[in-house]
Amino acid sequence: PPGDRCRGDRSPDATVTSAVTPWERPGGHRRDLARLARLAFWMVVLLSPFRLRAILAAHDVPPVWHDYTDVRVFAVDLALATLLAAWGASLLADRRRPARIPAPIAAPGLVLLGLVWAGVPGSIAPPLSMAGALELTAFAGLAWYVATELRGPLDLAAPAAAMIVLQSVVALAQVALQGSVGLAVLGE
């Protein structure tokens, strides 16, 4: 009988059909990973002006300001980690390689990264040095993502415009109130 169709039957007269998950449709998960990477890129740009952070290890070294000595993770760092993980997974799923960076740009960047990582073991504060090296490496990954995935200036213009609008709204509200608008938790 027509009302007794099995769940997977997609015939025109079927009364019950199952939804196709992204993992079942050809290339679906690859597109989803690329979309997640793009969303994370937007979040990196939007969160970049905010100082929302968690302190992982506090190192009070007066008279040096604590942000220079604490090991911390900013919200933008989490967005960047999501971006790099999703982008890496999408590259693997698509079996493609990231863009090749020209040697005059790549060589100094790799030398700088090598020097930063070489300094970690001999540092007077190895956890802080490692955190700095990880952050610099992640931002090098962001540059590689931009070189590989962004097709032109318009791909950067939209998230940058959204960040500018967001910052403008906050700034105008601060001027109107002559003080904070209550976004201290975000690092206003």
N, C-alpha and C positions, 0 to 999 in steps of 0.2 A: 504494500500500500504506500501511497505517496508520503504520508505523514510519518512513516516508519523508516526513513532513510538513515543511513549511518552518518556519523559526525563528519567524516572526511569527504562525503559525496558533494561535489560541486556542480552537479547537473542542474539545468535550469529549473526543474520542478522540485528540487530538494527544498525541504522546509528548514533544515538545520545545517549550517555550514560552520566550519571552524575557521577562526582567524589565522591568517598566515603570519607567523612571527618573522622579524627581520632576519633571523638566523636561517629560516627556511627559504626565503626568496633569494634568487641568485644575486650575489653582490650586495645584499642588504646590509649585512653587518659591516662591510667595508665602508659603505656610504655613511652608516651610523657612526663609525669611528671617526671618519673625516668630519662629520657634522659636530661631534663632540669636541674634536680638536679646534674647529672654527669657533664654537661657543666659548671654549676655554681661552682662545686668543682674545675674543671680545672682553672676557672677564679680566684678563691680564691688563688690557688697555684701560678698562673702566675702573679697576681697583688700584691702578698705579699711583694716583695721587693720595690715596688713603693710607693711614699709618696703622690700621688694624693689625695687631700682632699678638703672638703668644711668646712669652719668654721661656725658653727651654732650659737655660742655665744662666743664672745671674752671677756676674763677676764684677763686684764693686771695686774700682781702682780710682779713688779720688786723686787728683781733681779731674780725671777724664770722665766725660759724659757717659752715662751708663749704656746708651745705644751703641757706643763704639766698642764696648767690652762685653756686653751680654750676647749670648747665643740666642737668637730669636727667629721666629718664622712669621713672615707677613702673610696676609690673605692673598696678596698677589703671588707669593711663592707657591701657595697651594694651587692656585689657578695655573701657574706655569708648569708645575709638576703634572697636573692633569693634562695640559696641552701636550707636553712631551710624551707622556705615556700613551695617550690616544693617537697622536701622530705616529709614534713608533709602531704601535699595533696596526694602524692603517697601512703603513708602508710594508710591514710584513704580510698583512692579509692580501694586499694588492701585488705583492712580489715586485715592488719597484724600489728604486734607490732615491735618496734625496739628491738635490741639485749639487752639482760639483762647484765648489767655491774656487774662484781664480786664485792661483798661487800667491800673487802679491797681497792678497787679502788674507788667505788662509794661513800662510806661513807665520806672519807675525802673531796672529791670534793663537795658533798652536804653541808657539814659543812662549807667549805670555801665560797660557794655561799650564804649560809644562813647568815654568818657573814658579807659578803660584802653588802647584801641587808639590813641587820639590821642596818648598819652604815649610810645608806642614809638619814633617817630623821634627825639624830642628827649632820649631817655634817655641816661644816662652808660654804660649797659650794654644796648644794643638787643637782643642775643640773649636775655639774661635777661628783659627786659621782654616780648619777643615770646613767650617760653615761658610766662610768667605769663599773658599775654593769651589765648594758645591754651588754657591749662588752664581759665581762668575761662569762656571761651566753650564749651568742652566740657562743663563742669558746668552751664552754662545749658541746653545741649542735653539733658543728663540730666534736668534739671527739666522740660523740655518733653516728653521721653519719658514721664516719670512721669505728667504731667498728661494725656497722650494715651492711653497704653496700660494703665495700672493702673486696674482697675475699682473698687478699694476698698482699705481697710487690710490685708485678708488677702493681697492680692497682694504686699505688702511684708513682711508678717509672716513668711512662710515663709523667704525668704532671710535676713532679719534673725535669725530663730531659729536657722538653720543657722550663721550667723556667731557668734552667742552661744555655741552649743554648742561649736563649734570653738575659740573663744577660752577657754572654760571648761576644756576638756580640756588645752589648752596650759598654762593658769595652774595647774591642779591638779598637773600633772606637774612644773612648775617648783617649786612649793611642796614636793612630795614629795621632789624631788631637791635642793632648796635651791640651785638653779642652773639653768643653761641646759639645755634638752632637745635641743640640737643643731640648732635651726632658725635659726641665725644667717644662713644664706643667704637666708632669707625675710624677714629683718629682725625676728627675734624680739626 
